[in-house]
Amino acid sequence: MTEHTIGVDISKFHLDVFRLEDGAAQRFENSAAGFRALVKWLGGSQVARIVFESTGPYHKAFEAAFADRYPLVKVNPLQARRFAQAYGTRAKTDAVDAVDARMLARLGAAFDLEHLSPSSLEARVLRDLHVARAGLIKDRTRLRNRAQTQDLTILKRQTKARLVQFERQIVELDAEIATMIAAQESTARIREILCSMPGIGATTAAAMLTLLPEIGTLERKQVASLTGLAPVTRNPANGRDSHSSQADASLCAMPSNAICPRWQQYGSTRISKPSTVICAQQENQPRSQ
């Protein structure tokens, strides 16, 4: 029996679906009724993979509905865009021919993309709580900045009341996140290990468990590559090989360079301005006869 590769372009209201093997295309609603219609359209055919882009809140319901039924492959939108450009497709959307869905199906077949294990309900809930908390933090920061320039009594009173509300909601979310993490033995143990490290508290540990659920199951090199901290070789135009570890970003993530003297030394010699000036002077010095 032929295994089908399905591409699904997800928008706010619709699902544009393309089946690669026979070129069949169909549009469904991005709703529970549309999901049932999609299952009926697929019928009893053998599905090798269903490829879709990560679209934030619009793909959440789709992923939750089909994760336990079909092999889903979620790809980075930039990866799909680069593949479409390499294929010679420049147009982004075509509702009739489902260009995006076709490109996604071709991407899955060309690279033989394998589906990943679906995330658990607890992991999805934790991510939603983390997103809600991050939104409250941004709103709180915005209000605090606004309060510094307000001079009307009524505005100050309203801003103060809203800040109190934000603080209460953040505390509630922190308690709910901590309860969910403690409810599972594996996540509770990982949080305990993370909190034992200098500079990492309960909030940072919860964020790491939410945004990096693979932690504790991967090798250290795999984690470094996944987080963008693995060494990457670059070949500049001048032909000389240079090595960049992308570790400059980690300097911003660390609470204090004093915790790790090696990082402090790295920061002062690798990215400080005097070192750059010295290198430029050495390169511009005339050669001795």
C-alpha positions, 0 to 999 in steps of 0.5 A: 500500500502506498504511503502518502505524504501530506502537506498542510498549510495552516492559517487562522481559519483554514487548512489547505491540504495537499496529497503528494502522491496523487496531487489531490488538494482540499481546503478545510476549516481550522476547527473541530468540524474541519478536523473531522472532515479532514479525517474523512478525506484521508480515509483509510490511506496509509499516511507516512507523514503530515508536514506543517509549519509552526504557526504559533496559536493557529496550529495548536488545536490541529496538533493536539487533535492529530498527534495521537492519530497520524505521524506529524512533522512540524517544520521551521517556517524559514526552512520551508521558505528556503526550500520553496525558493530553491524549488523556484517558487516565489509566491507565498499563497495560492488558495486554489492550488495550495502552493504552500501545502504542496511545498510542505509535502515536497519538503517532507518527501525530499528529506524523508522527514521523520515524525517526532514523539508528540508532546504530552498534555502536561508539556503543552499546558506548561508552555501555555502557562509560561507564555501567559507569564511572559506576557504578564512580565512584559505588561508589568514592565510597560506599566512600570515605565509608564508610571515614571512619567505620569503626574495625574493622581487618577492615572497613578492610582489606576496604574498602581492597581493594575500593577498589584493585579499583575503581581498577583497573577504572576504569583498564581501562575508561578504556583501553578507551574511549580505544582505541575512540575512537582507532580511528575517525578522526572521533572521534579528531579531535573528541577532539583538538579538545575536549582543546585547550580549557582545562578539558577533559581526556580523561575529559570529552572521552570523556564528551561523545563518548559522551553527545553523539555529534551533536557536530561535526555540528550548528550551535552553536545546535542544540547549545545547544538539545540540551543545554538551554543555549539561551535560553528566554522565560518569561511569569510570572504578572505579565505581564512577559516574562523571559528565561532562558538556562538557563545557570546549570546551565553554571556548575556544569559549568565547572571554574572561573569564572576561565577565563572572566571573563564567566561570573564576572561573570554569576554575581556579578550574575545569581544572587548574593543581594545583587542579589536583595535590592537588586531587592526593596528597589527594588520595595518602595520607596513611590512619590514623590508 
